[in-house]
Amino acid sequence: MASVSITSVDSVKFLDLCKILKRMSDTKKKADRCNVLLHYLHDLKSKLPKTTDGKNTTLFALLRLLLPKLERERPAYNLKEKSLGSLLVRVLALSKKSPDAKQLLHFRSVSNSQESDFAGVVYFILKYKVGTDAEELTIGQINEALDKIATHAENRSDILDQTFSYILRKLTAEQLKWFLRIILKDMRLGVSDNHILSCFHPDAPEIYKMTNSLSKVCKELEEDESRPTELGLQLNYAVTPMLSERLDVTDVPQYLSPDKTYHIEKKFDGERFQMHMKDGVFKYFSKKGHSESFTKTYGETYKEGLLTPFLKDSFGSDVKNFVIDGEMMGWHKELQSFGSKSMPYNIKKITENSKVRPCFCAFDILYYNDKSLVGPPEHGGLPLDERLPLLDNLFKDIRGVIQHSARRAVHKSSDVLDALNEAMQNDEEGIVVKDTKSYYISSQRKAGWYKIKPEYTEGVLADLDLVIIGADEAADKTHGRANSFVVACAELSSTGRPQRWLSVSHVSNGLTHEERAGLCAELELHWKRTADHPPPEHLVFNECKPDFWIEPDHSAVLQIHATELVRTSKFGTPYTLQFPRVERLRHDKPVNDAMTIDEFKKLIKNHSPVIKLAVNAISEDQLNKTPAKSPRKRQKKVLQVAEQFRTGIQDKVEVISNALAGRRICILSDEEDCSRTELIKIVESHGGQVVANYDESCWCCVSGRCTSAVRACVRARRVDVLRASWLRALRPAPVPLPPPHPLHALALSPATRLHHAARYDIHADSYTEPADKTTLIMCFEKMDKMPQIHLMPDEMLELDRTLFGGHTPLSFLRPCVIHFVALNDLNVLLAKMYGASVCDANDTSLTHIIVPECIASETLNEMKKKHVDTISFVGMRWLEECFSQAKIINETDYLF
């Protein structure tokens, strides 16, 4: 950036910011990335004039671009990758069938770009199609464009098109990439939001936690020398809420101290909200600090909104202002009961005509009559048992409008267990246990509050063994092609075998990176892309079509836990899973033994919209079995090389074979049920030597799970990469074995490929050795995966002459290229069936033109002038005679 003063941040070039963002993105170390931003902000501050005026002279205009996730002043864009892709296709006037449009609409399938996110794909599509010297827009102009997009995203597509058309003309591809990342609120800088705030000012993260407002942060910290005297909560600025620590009820005796007092509250299944009031004016803030749309919905004053008008007489006359924390629940107007988030309504978007109305359930007070109550005692915070009396006296309950969260004291561990079992019987989400001496610490999860749900305890939820029948594609394919899996249960026929598979849910959580990569590698060869191959009828997806589908016979079983069933019409079953999680892969279970639709229906106790899946109550014996907490005594361990880095076994291994004698082998990865140590023992038992790193001197590498090291070795093709299953099945031999069958290989070196070329065909079928059933099936499967070869007409004729000495009775018209002047559907079909090519009159390869008997001589002469003499003009009788004799008849008697 030029070394000149600037009038405001709005006048800074967006190009300068993009250069800094690219430098940060390209820098490897996090500390260095922060230093790049720190120096830029310091340089920028030094050029800004000192002023007391407000936003334009602070860094707010810049921070809202650097931290789009934290910005609350601008409405939501409501634009995700799919809608942005459609928008760009429309603005760029691309055909939906063009390669560029397909990449924009299905960006996750793009695997050849260096950056796998949507903005990166757009950059690689447009970098050679838009100018590199586009007009330099300022940060102020970029913010104006973003304001237009946010304001009109939902209801004015014409303004959206105009704005993006303007942006595409003014920005380079590199700048457009960062512009789109701002809209998607994913900057991909490798630096946390708190680190970026700290670069602006050391106190910025703490102030943001207490206000949830970047503009407030900038106003509070406009001058570097001034530090706020109090970091407590401020009215009309949302504080980041305190969180609850997850706790298994069987661990209650260990975690809850007998020296402290606790109480139990119901865990509400709604949306976390804060209610702010000052002099009769209300503001409602969501958990993430958004306010504008919610305040408009629920009401800013007693005269408007769906909630505030009903609060008019609930607060005491001495209440001037307050902030209360709680849960916004849906109260069913007819049933006079609470709903849950899983029911078909959104408490954030309800209207006056909705079947439910908002009901605020308050469980804490954070600010009361000009005094902040949050934070540790040195910042003026009060403990929970001193805050709650203020909350109890703040308002009187109005059923279905505003209510206090009911509390009960904990006297012993069994009280917590009883409360949880009672919540399970009432189909509630769980309970919350709170230390009555706890302080309200913003954004802290381990400050004395504990959430206890049935699913945290082993054995409480039902085990659902479901089969993978589909998957959605991952944008980042580091750990496999699939982002989430579609799982299904079986509908059995009268014979007891699956006749249809009904999709139940998507599931993406629960698998480790290694498990996901291994599972994806296992299924990779059997995926079918839905866009190219529609799923067969026996796979029922309903509305939720995945990017890929797979036949269950080639698939795997997942054991899944979920908290509840939710009524749906999007999947093949009438209910889907809420918060599903993979517990483990069931390699031991055949797909035909997976859950059936009848077993699934047994979980549906009634036909309510939401059904809890906690099937077993927790007994007091489970609490008593938990051992008392005692100090751990660390045992000294013998220093040794970690197992994954060992190249040999400490214990002597008996050599039983010479199958690998003199061979150097590198173990790249182990299998789930066979460790690296076991694979090393197998190699050494056959006389081989295990090495840590592979080179050209290695006989082969062995791969179990698919890891980055395996992928790199396969790509390099310097040495043979063989499956671990080959090594485990290796039989003893008196002499070293030749290179194994190519079907056992993931990759082959040039020397081995040359060796196999003389012994196997392209399908890995041996020229000389007899094939057993297993090998033959594997060869057939490989054939099915290879692209089909379509012979040209001349090649087909040559094949006919080679095999039949002429034309076959079923393709005797193959040499003929025919045009029909008057179409006869039956004869056209017969001609094609017997090998003829049927085309239009302008085809240069024409051999025959079939004309009707009644054709006018002028028309015929005109046609003959347009074609060369080598084309025969014959009547339909010639063709019919060819059909009857099953050969090409001499045309002389049939010419026109």
Secondary structure, DSSP 8 states (H G I E B T S, - for coil): --SS--S-GGGSBHHHHHHHHHHHHH--SHHHHHHHHHHHHHHHHHHS---SS-GGGSSHHHHHHH-TTT--SS------HHHHHHHHHHHTT--TTSHHHHHHHTGGG--SSS--SHHHHHHHHHTTTS-SS----BHHHHHHHHHHHHHHTTT-HHHHHHHHHHHHHHS-HHHHHHHHHHHHT----SS-HHHHHHHH-TTHHHHHHHH--HHHHHHHTSSTT---S--S--TTS-------EE--GGGHHHHS-TTS-EEEEE---SEEEEEEEETTEEEEEETT---HHHHHHH-SSTTSSSSGGGGTTTB-TT--EEEEEEEEEEEETTTTEE--TTSS--TTS--TTSSEEEEEEEEEEEEETTEE--S-GGGT--BHHHHHHHHHHHB--BTTTEEE--EEEE-SHHHHHHHHHHHHHTT---EEEEETT-B--TT-SSSSEEEE-GGGSTTSB--EEEEEEEEEE-SSGGG-SEEEEEEEEEEE-TTSSEEEEEEEEEE-SS--HHHHHHHHHHHGGG-EETTTS---TTEE-TT---SEE--GGG--EEEEE-SEEEE-SSSSSSEEEES-EEEEE-TTS-GGGS-BHHHHHHT--S--SEEE-B-S---HHHHHTS----------------GGG-SS-SS-------TTTT-EEEE---BTTB-HHHHHHHHHHTT-EEESS--TT-SEEEESS--HHHHHHHHH-SS-EEEHHHHHT----SS---S--GGGEEE--HHHHHHHHTTB-TTS-BSSS---HHHHHHHHHHHHHS------HHHHHHHHHHHHSS--TTSTTTT-EEEESS--HHHHHHHHHTT-EE--TT-TT--EEEE-TT--HHHHHHHHHHS-TTSEEEEHHHHHHHHHHTS---SGGGB-
